[in-house]
Amino acid sequence: MAVGVEPDRPPRLPSPDVAGPLGAVAATPAAAQWRLVARRFRRRKVSMAGLVVLGLLALSAVLAPLLTPYEVNPTLDAEVLSQSRQPPSLRHLFGTDELGRDQLTRVLYGGRISLLVGLCVALGSTIIGTTVGAVAGYFGGRVDQALMRLVDLLLVLPGTALLMVAQRGLGSSLTVIVLLLAFLFWRSVARIVRGLFLSLKEQEFVEAARASGASSTRIIVSEMLPSVVGPICVHLTLAAGAAILSESALSFLGFGIQPPSVSWGSMLSQSRGAVGTDLAYLVYAPGLAILLTVLAVNFVGQGLRDALDPHTNA
């Protein structure tokens, strides 16, 4: 049967056995499908704006040494200390702190750690959660029960308190923070992927793959996983924003990134005493950076969800 394609909608499904929960079509070449997704995403101006903002923030963090003449942790000599408590000006666009350090420089370098935490936690938690959910949903039975009870146990644990206790024993290095946050963030995507796999394994294309002698690993990776790419991509983007907020909250409470390293959260923590004083500007730059990043990530996630959902109008 021919497959008709409307300009603003994804291909109509020729039969239920070739479609995943988000309308993934096995009969359509992957490249054409992703071109369709990209076209639908580009039509969402807010999501495109979020993607541009994320790109600019990441680029400014990478090119920080070229964008500012100041050091992130300068030697506190008389010249540097003489520039302390300077309000925003042409020389120091975001002002200076109590030690004379340029705030713009610290925001740019802090973005390196904050964005890196968001990216690594999102990737790590998505990989772990997808693996657990896929195994539980595909095999079912006792395997499913054991893995889901583990997820239920972790869901009732207070995340922030658990992170604080763990960091007291393991330290506050960047690696430890990423691992701990990834350990907490995989639970939600595991439940989502598990539910989708439970429905997918009853589809005819999975039964056909089993009948052809394909291994369980091949069926999960090659046949079923492409059908749940949409929810996984959405979780990936939203987890990045949540990880940045969590790292900022931990740093604000004194359990996150420690000096001399700098992140947006640690900048807020060091400047919390400035609220309501002449140094209140110290809070604005890192707070605005966190706000813009999380909003941009959420807009991108919303755009991906709509672009990957064939039932959403373009």
C-alpha positions, 0 to 999 in steps of 0.5 A: 500500500502506498504511503501518502505524505502530507506537507505538514504531517508525518507519513500515514502508517500503513499498518499498526505493526510498523509504528511505535508509540510515537508513530515511528515508521519502519517502512520510511527511511530513517533519514527522511523521518529525521528530516521531517522531525527537523522541519517540524522543530524549526517551525516552533520559533520558541524552541528554535530561540531556546536552541540558539540561546543554549548554543550561545551560552555553550559557545561563550563558556568554551571561548571564555579565555577569548571573551574576557581579559581577566583571570577567573581566580587572579592573584589577590594583589593590591591592584586586584583588591583595589577593584573590589566592589565595583558596580557594573561598568564598561570596564566590568560589565557585571561588576566585581565582587568583594575580592575584585574578581570580574563577575563576567569572567566568573559567569563565563567560566562557571558556565563550563561546569554548570553546562557540563554537569547538565550534559553529563547527568542527562546522558548518564541518567538517560543511558542507565534509565533506558537500559533498566526500563528496556530490560524490565519491559522486554523480559517482564516477570521476575526481572521486571518486578525486581527492577521496578521495586528497586526504582520504587525504593529509590523514588521514595528516598529524599534526593537532596538529603541523600546527595548531602549525606553521600557528598559528605563521605565521597567529597564534592568533586565534579565527578562525584556530583555528576555520578550522584545526580545521574544515580537519582535522575535515571528513575523517571526515564526507566519507568517511561521506557519500561511502559513503552516496551511492555506495549511494544513487545506485543507488536507483530514486528517484534514477534516476527523478529523473534520468529526469525531467530533474532537475539533479545539484544538485537530485538531491543536495540534494533527493533524496539529502541528506535520506537521510543527515541522521542520520549528518550530525547525529551527526557534528555533535554529536561534532565539537563535543566533539572541537573543544572538546577540541582547542582545550583541548589547543592552549591547554594547549600554549600554541598556542591562545587567548592572553590577555587572551581566556580559554577553558577550555583557556587557564585550564588552561594558566595553572594547570598549575603549581598541580597538587599545591599549595594552588592546585590548585582552579584546575584543577578548575573549567575541567577539570570544565567541559570534562568535562561539556561533552564528556560531554553532547555525546557523550550527545546524539550517542548519542541522535540516532544511536539516534533516527534509526535505525529499527532501534534499539528505542525 
